[in-house]
Amino acid sequence: MLRPLAATDPREIGPYRLHHRLGSGGMGVVYLGYGADDQPVAVKVPHESFATSLEFRGRFRAEVAAARQVRAPSVARVIDSDVDCSRPWLATEYVEGPTLHAAVLAATGPLSGRSLDGLAIGLADALAAIHALGVVHRDLKPANVVLSWEGPKVIDFGVARSADYSGYTQAGELVGTIAWMAPEQLGGGVAGPASDVFAWACCVVYAATGRRPFAGESQEVVALRITTAEPDLDGVPAHLLDVVCQGLAKSPAHRPSAAELLDLLTTRPQDLSGSGPVTTAGATSPSDTIGRSPDHERDDDRTRLTACPPLEPPSPPTPVPSPTPFSEPARRRAAGDADGGARPAAPP
């Protein structure tokens, strides 16, 4: 959603003229800007209070470096940046469309048919491209997925790291959004490519049902269910159930890679909804992307299983770290983020 600039907002950042706010958060603001060629870009600008923090600048520099590496149709590309100026900034491709979070909350509701398949494939394709470069996103969630004319696009590398990174900015710090975290992240372990695959499965469940697979009345309860309970998969189409279950395996070693996900999703001869072979192109217009498919996918085509079949021996409960502040409301059942809306990039 476009919002007017506030009186305190800059009118220019680097070579870009700023026209509207696209989103804001505790770490900064994302603006709609235009360069000398009059092409729109999304300009991410951290709050001034962070500009003097060497730790924050290091994190922002890592975000820019990670985002610059990825060149894939399903990932918003970096256009320009300056991480060394008095107020660092990052300009990325302007992606017009609602976030997955906003689309599911809208009247159109959960996705189905080709729209859902296109989303699952597009996100797997994005992760495969990201992981092939040795980068882990670490915060894949519905608010970081934009449903564009060309299909889903992954945005915001604000907490991305190299796959071999094992440090935290503070001891025991959780990096990401708890409702979409994998069990190993919540247990204080390293977030690797398999953690992104777990988040992929959570996003697909949310897209298909309008619910998170692990809900609860507090963030602590959600964390406990992620690490010890089976997911709620009621309403996930039967042809996606097995792949989603594999992605939600408690042990990262038992999850497929993003490339394997893509192979599983694109090599089946025909999906069970009767819509024919699925391609990575997905939907071709916003109305097809965020709307429900025709009546060929009826209720009797959907699975009513509420738990994954056992994929591995049960493991002891993973310790849940002490409560930490989270940006999303704890009691929202289906929404993992409070800042949903149409925007091309999530705020830092």
Order of alpha helices (4+ residues) and beta strands (2+ residues): beta-beta-beta-beta-beta-alpha-beta-beta-alpha-alpha-beta-beta-beta-beta-alpha-alpha-alpha-alpha-alpha-alpha
